[in-house]
Amino acid sequence: MDKTMLYTMVPMQSDGHATASQEQRLQSVPDMPSARGPHLWGRRRWLSSVRFVVEGDSMQPTLASRQHLLVDRRAYLFQSPARGDIVVLRDPGQPGIHCVKRIVGLPGEHVRMEMGHVFINESSLDEPYAVGRAATETPFPHQWILDSDEYLVLGDQRQNSRDSRVFGPVRHSDVVGKVWLRYWPPRAWRRL
């Protein structure tokens, strides 16, 4: 299997995004509310967002390759990531690589994987988004006790995901931000 398929995110090439005015940024995303008048999402979220393109299948069926995402870099300035959040993070084992994963384990928790199922503090975690769990082999270690600043992240496609099972728990400082919008292609538009 081609290892590049395991990488799940690459930064989108800028087309002037960094220098675009606020209104241009808002208009660059199709079917978004205007900067003028009431809208569902605050301007702050738009201004603090960065764009990424999904490369790979590790988050299927939630995200597919070549979909474009907006990631809020400020989402966790005043709150902690929550279980189930989809985040972009710096791959701790490969500098310069970003990946998209789902937060499964929170700081201070005991997380165990057995027969493809996740247990948090000995309680089974309901994961309707996870696929390929039955055939998933969990490499050693099979369990983690998370430190006060660590999160366990997994891909939704368990058979094809380079995640905490490979590189271990991630620190809060490795999290770039929370994925909040899938905006391209237009038929896949959805707030996450």
N, C-alpha and C positions, 0 to 999 in steps of 0.2 A: 504494500500500500504506500502511496506517495505521502511522505511526512508533511508536505505542505497542506494537506487536507485536515491535519490535526490542528493547525493554527486557525483560530476562528475569527480573528479580526485583523484588519489592516487599516491604518488611518486613511481617510479619503483625501485625495489630492486637492489642494485648495485652489479655488477659482476666484480668489480675491476675498474669500470669506473673512479673513482676519482684518481686512481693511474696509469691508463693506459697512455701510451705515446700518443702523438698526432696522430701518424700513426695508432696505434691500435684503437683509438677512431673513426677515419675516416673509418677504415675497419669494425668496428662493426655494421655499418648500411648498409644493403644490397643496391646494385645498386647506391652507392654514388660515386661522383668523387674522384679520388685519391688525396692525399696530394701533390703528385709530379706533376708538370706541371700545365697548366692553368685549372681552374675549375670555376663553376658558383658562388659558395658561398665562401667567404673568410675564411681563417683559423680562424680568430677571432670569427666568428659566431659559428664555430664548438666548439671552446674551451670554449665559454661562454654559451653553451647550456646545459640544464639539461633535463633528460628524465622523462616523466610521462606516466601513463597508464590511459585511460579513463575508469571510472566505472560509468555507468548510461546512461540514454537516454536524458538528458536535452538539448543536443546540436545536436540531430538528426534533419535533415538528414546530416548535415555537418560532425559530428563526431559520432561514434558509440561506444558502450561499448567494452572494451578490445583492442581498437586501441592504438598504441604507438605513442607518440608525442615527438618532440624536441622543447624546449622552450628557446628562447634567453633572458637570464637575463640582457643583456646589451642594449637591443633594445631601452629602454627609458631613457638612461643616458643623451643623448644630444637632444632628441626630445620627444614630448608628444605623448601619445596614440591618435590614430585617430579613428573616428567613423567607425565601421565595423571591427576593429581589434579583433581577438580572443586572449584572454589573460588567463593566469593562475593567480589566486589571492588567497590570504589568506582570508578565510571566516571570516568576522568581528565578526560574532556571535558565531563561534565555533573554538576556538583556536586549532591549529594543523591540521585543515582541509583545503585542497586546493580545489579549484573548477575552472572549465573552463567556461568562459562566453564571450559574445560579447559586446564590448563597443558600447553603443547606445547614451548616453548623455555625453556631454563634459562640462568642467568647465564654469560656468557663464550662462548656458542655462536653460531655463524653459522647463521642460519635462512633458508632460501630456499623460496619457493612458486613452482611452475611447473606449469602445466596441472592445477591442483587438487591437486597432491601436495606434501607437505612434505618438505624435505631438511634434515637436521641435520648440519652439518659435512660436507656433500656425500654423506651416506648417507641413502637413502630411509627415511622413518619409516612403520612399519606402523601404520595407524589403522583398525582394524575398526569402530570406533564412528562414524566420520565418514561422512556421507551427503551427496550432492549435490556431490561433488568434481569430477566431470567437467565440469560446467557453470559452475564457479566462476571468476569473473574476479577477479584480485587487483589492486586499485588500486596505483598507485605509492606507496611502493617495493615491489618484489618480494622484497627481502631485508633482513634486519636482522642487525646484529652487536650482541648484547646486552651491556650493561654488567654490572658485578659485582653489581648489585642489581636487575636487570631480568628479567622473564619475558614470554614471548610467550604470549598466551591466544587460543584460538579456540573458537567454538561448534561443536557436533557437526553441526548443520545448516548447512553452509557457505554455501548460497545465501541464507539468511535469518538472518544473524548480524552484529550490530554488535560487532566485536571488535578485536584488535590490528591488523588490516588497516585499520581506520578510525582508531582513537585511538592506535596505536603500542604499544610495550612498556609494561608496568606495573611499578611498583616494588613491592618487598616490603611497604612501608608501605601500599599500596593494597589489599592482600589482607585481607579481614575474617576469613576462616577457611575451613576445609575442610568441604565437605558430607560428612556421614557417614551420614545416614539420610534416606530418603524414607518418610514415615509416613502420608500421606493422599493419596488415598483408601485404605482398608484393602487393597484388592486390589492396590495398587501398592507395598505395604510392602516395603522392601528396604534392606539396609545397603549403602552405596556405598564 
